[in-house]
Amino acid sequence: MIRILFVDDDVRMLDGIRRSMQCMQGEWAMRFSSNAAAALAELATQPADVVVADMRMPGVDGPEFLTEIKRRYPEAMRIMLSGQADSDSIIRVSRGAHRYLSKPCDALTLQASIARMSNLKAVLTDAHLAAMVGSVGALPTPPKTYQLLLECLRNPDSAIIDVTRVIRQDMAMTAKILKLANSGYFAIREPVQTIDRAVAFVGMEAISILVLGQELFDNKGSITMAGFDLPKLGKHCFETAAWARAIALHENLSSKLAEAAFLAGVLHDVGRLVFATRVQRAPHSLPEQMQAHHAAVGGYLLGLWGFAETIVEAIVWHHMPSKCGETRLGLCGLLHVADVLAHARERGCDDTDGIGLEPGYLESLGLAEKWPAWLKLR
C-alpha cells in the first residue's frame, strides 16, 4: 500500500483533500499534518512514499520543508501545491520538489499525479537506487556548454531559437527545461515533448533567472565517478537523437513521433549521468552497476519529473525494446536502433552487423531488411 503524507497549514484545505481522497482509502495509507514540524515528526516514526506539501506555510514553508525531506528521506517522492507562479517561486520550488501542481488543484489531477509517481516503484525496485535518484537536484552540464548558454542569454540580439540550439545539445539542460515546462506553472493542456516548445513556454526571462542563479544546471563539475567523460556522453546522446529522428522520418512516421524520438535520444542515458554524480551514494560504486541499471534509473528520474509515460518507457527499455509492448516500430524501437547505430559509429564500424541489437527484435517486427538503409542515413 502506498503511504502518502499531506501537509497544509490551512485546516479547511486539508479537510477538503481528506474528503476528496476518501475513494483511495483501499489503495493508499494517508496521513495529514498541519505544519512542517508535525510532518517531520510523523516521518520519523513512519516513512512516506509520497509527500504533498502546500507552498505557503508559516515558519518552515513548503520549499524549505521539501528540501529538508530531500535531505533526510531522498527516496520519498515530493509534490508541491501552490498558487504562485513568479520566478522566485520557480527557483525555490526547483530545489526540493519533483513536481509542481497549481492551486486550486482538482482531486482527479492530484490523484492522477500521485498514482503516476507511485507506479514508478515498478520501474526501480531497489530502495537504495531510488534514494540515490531522489537526491538529484541539478544535473551537470559541460562548462563550455554552460558558458555558451550564458553568452547567448546575455546577448541582447539572441532569440529563442539561439537558446534552443544550445539547450538541445545537452541532456541536463533538456531534462530540466522539459521538467519546468511540464510543471503546473504554465497550465498547459497537453505535455510538452519538444525542446523548442519547452523553451518557448518557459521564456527567455525565466531561463535567464534560473541559469544565472544556477538553479537548473550544475556547471561546477560534480562528476564523482573516476574516468567519466561528460562531453563524450553528450555527443553520443545527440548522435542517438539525430539518428532516431532520421529513421522515423525515413519510415514516414509522424513528425510528432520523430520529435519525440529526438527528445528520447537526447535523454536516454541520463541515468548514467545520475550514477556519475551520485556514485558514492549507490549501493555499489562500480561502473558495471551503472551499465546494469542506468536505463531504469534514468526512466525513474524522468518519471518523477513528470515526463510523458511514452518517453519514460522508451528510456527504461531502450536496451530491450521487446519488453516495451510495441507491435510495430515506435518510440522505444527507434531509440534502441539509434543507440546501437550511434555506438557503432563511435567504434568506427560503419558497416556494423547489428552488434548490440536485441536478438530477434527486428525480425519479430518484420524490419530486418530495413537495417542496410538505416545504416546510410547519417
N, C-alpha and C positions, 0 to 999 in steps of 0.2 A: 504494500500500500504506500502511495506517495505521501510524504509528510510535508505539509505546507504551513508556513507561518506568515500571517498578515499583520502588518504594523501600520497604525494610523492613529494620530492623537485625536482625531475627530470621531467621537464615540458614535454619532449618528451614521457617519460614513462606514465605520467598522461594522455596525449592526446591519447596514444595508448590504455589505459584502457577505456577511454571515448568512443573511436570508437568501441572497441570490445564489449562494453556493450550496444550499441545502441538498440540491439534487445530486451533488457529487459525494455525499457522505459515505456511500458504499465503496467508493474508489479512493478517496483522499482522507487522510487524517489531518484535520485542520485545527490550528490554534490561532488565537487572536491576542495581540498586545497593543496597548495604547501609547507606548513610548519605547525609545531605543533601549533604555536601561532594562526595562522589564523583558524586552525581547531577547537581549543578550543573556539575561538570567535564565530564560526559558531554554535557549540553545545550549547553555552549559549543562542542563540536565537531560535534554533530549534534542539531538540534531534535527535539522530540517533539510529536505531535498530541494525545496524552492522557498525563497524568501521574497515577499512582495511588500514594498515599503512606499509610503507617501513621501513626497519630496519635502514639503514644508511641515516640520515638526519643531516644537520648542526644544531648547537645549541642543541635543545631538540631532541634526536634521537628517533627511533621507540620504543624501550623498555621503555624508560622514559615516552614517550607520552602515551603509552597504560597503563602503571602503573598509570598514572595520570587519565586516563579515568576510570580505575577500581575504583579509589578512589572517583571521582566525579559522575560518571554515571555507577554504577556497573551493571545496567540492560542491558547495551549495550554489544553486542557480539563482540569479538575482534579477528582479524586475522592479523598475521604478515607475510609480504613478505620479504624474504632475500635470498641472495646467499651465506651467510656464514654458516658454519656447524662445527665450532670449539666448544670446551667445554665451553669456556667463553660465546659464543653466546647462547648456550643452556641454561645456567644458567640465563642470562639476559632476554631471551625471556620468560622463565618459570614464571617470576614474574608477567607479565601483560597480556599475550596473551592466548586466549583459544585454538587457532590453529596456526600452522606454515605452510606456503606454500613456497616451494623452488622456487627461481627465476632462469631462466625465467619460469614464470607460464603461461600456455596457457589459453586462455579465457574460454574454456569449463570447465577446472578444477576449475578456480576461480568461475565461475557461479554455478557449482555444489556445491561447498563448502558453498557459501553464501545461496543457496537455501535450503540446508540441515539444516543450522543453523536457517534460517527463519521459516522452517516448525516446529521447536521446540516450536514455540509460541502456537501451538495447544496442546502441551503436558502440559504446565504450563501457564495457562491464568492469574493467579494472579500476577500483576506487582510487588507487594511487595515481594512475594516469589522469583520471577525472579531476583530481585535486590539482595536478600539475597544469592542466588546461585551464581550470578555474582561476589560477593565479595570474593568467596572462592579461596584461593591460595593453601597452604599446608594443608593437612588433618592430623589429629592427629594419631600417632602410639603409642601403649603402650611402655613406656620406656624400659621394658625388651626386647621387640622385636627389638626396635631400637638398643639397646646395643648389642644384639646378631648379628645383621647385621653388626654393626661396627667391632666387633671382627672377623667376617667372612671375611670382606673386608681387614682387617689389617693383616690377617694370610696369609703369602706367599704360604702356601700349599693349600689354598682354591681354589676350582674350581667353574665354573659357576653353576654346579648342586647344590653346597652347598648354594650359594647365592639365587638361585631359591627356594630352600627348605624353606628358611626363608621368602622370599617375598610372596610366595603363601599363607602363613598363615595369611596375614594381608591385609584388604581391601584397606587401604590408600596406602600402598606400591604398591599393584597390580594395582590400578587405575592410579597412576602417572606413573609407568613404562610403562603400556599399552598406555597411552596418548603420552608419549615420543616416543615409538616405532612406533606409527602410525602417527607421525608428518612427515613433509616433509624432515627432516634431512637425512633419510635413504633411500629415493627414492624407497620404496617398491611398488610392483605392486598390491598386494592384502593385505587387512587389516590383521594385526597380531591379532589372537584371542586366543592365549595360552600364559601363563606366561613364559613357557620355551623359546619360540621363542622370546618373547619380551626382556627377559634378554640377550639372545644371540645377538640380533640386537643392543641393546644399548651398551653392553660390560661392562666388569668389570671396566675399567678405568673411563669411563663416569659416571657410577653409583657411584664409589668411590668419584669422584669430587662433584657430586650433593648431596650425602649423607653427606659428611664431611662439605660441605658448607650449609647444612640444607635447600637446595632449594626445595627438593622433599617432605620431611617428617617433620612433626612438632612433636617433642618429648618433648615439654615443657608443655604438659597437658593443652591445650587450651579449655578444655570442660567447657562450661558455664552453662549447664543445671544441676541443682542440682539432685544428685542421679543417674546420668547416669553412667552405668557400661561398660566402653570401652572393657575390656578383655572379659566380658560376651558376648557382641555383636560380637566380633571377633570369639569367639568359636562357636556361633550359625551360623555365616556365613560359617565358614569352614565345619561345620557339614552338613549344607544345600548343599554346593558344593559337598561334598563326596557322599551324598545320591543321588543328581541329576545325577551324573556320573554313580553311581551304577545302577540306574533304566534304564538309557539309554543303558548301556551295557547288562543288563538283558533282555531288549526288542530287542536286536540285532540291535539297531540303529547304525549309523556310528560312528567311533571313533572321527571324526571331531565334530559331534554334541555332543558327550559325553564330549569332552574337552571344548566346548563352554558352555555346561551346568555347568561344574565345575566353569568356569570363572564367569558366571552369578550368581552362588551361592555365590561365594566369595564377589561379588559386590552388591548383591540385596538389601541390607539395607544401602547402602552408604548415602541415603537420611536422615536416622536417624542421621548419623554422622554429616551431614551438619547442621541439626537442633541443635544438641548438642553443636556445636561450634559457631553457629550464632544466637542462640535463642533470644538474645537481639535485633537483627535486624528484627526479624519476626514480623508480624502484631499482632500476639497473641502468647505470650511466654508460651504456655501451652502444656503439653505432648499430649493431645488429638489432637492438631493441627499437631504434628509430626505423630501421628498414622494415621490421615486422609490424609496427603499429602506427606509422606516420599517417597512413590513409584514414584510419579510424579517428586518430587524434585531430587531424585537420577537419574532417567532417563534423566531429563533435563540436569543435570551436565555432565553426561557421553556423552550425545549428543553434548553438547558444546565442549567437549574434543575430539570429532571425533570418538567415539566408533561406531562399526557396528550397523546399524539400528535394526538388529535382537536382539542384546543384549539390546539396549535401550528399545525396545518394550516389551521384556520379563520382564524387571525390572519395567516398568511403570504398566504393567498389571499382576504382579505376584500374586495379591490377587483376580483378576477377569479374569482368563485366557480366558473365553469365548469371551471377547472383543478384544482379540488379533487376531482373524481371523483364527486360526489354525483349520483345519478339521481333524487332527489326532494328536497323541501325538508328540509335538515338543518342542522347547526350552522353551516357556512360560509355557506349561503344566508341563514339567519336573521340572521347578523351583517352580511352585505352589505346586506340590505334595511334593517335597523335603522340602520346607519351612514348610509345615504342619507337616510332619513327624519329622523334627528336633525340632519343638516346642513341639510336643507330647513327644518326648524323654526327653526334658528338664523338662517337668512336671512329668516325671516318668510314663508315660502312654504307655507302650509297646504294649498294646492291644487296642490302640485307635480306636474309631469308626468313625474316619474321621472328628472330630471337627475341623473346620477351612477350610475345603474344600468348594469350591464354590458349592452351592446346584445344583445337577443335572449335574455337569460338566463331571464327569467320565462316567455317564450313557449316556450322549449325544455322547460320543466317543466310546461307547461300551467297556469300560475299567473297569467297576465296579468290575468285578470278579478278576482283577489283584491286587486289594488292599491287600489281605492277603499275597500274595507272596512278595510284595514290603515291607511290614512290617518286613519281616525276612531277608532283605538284609544286615542290619547293626545291 
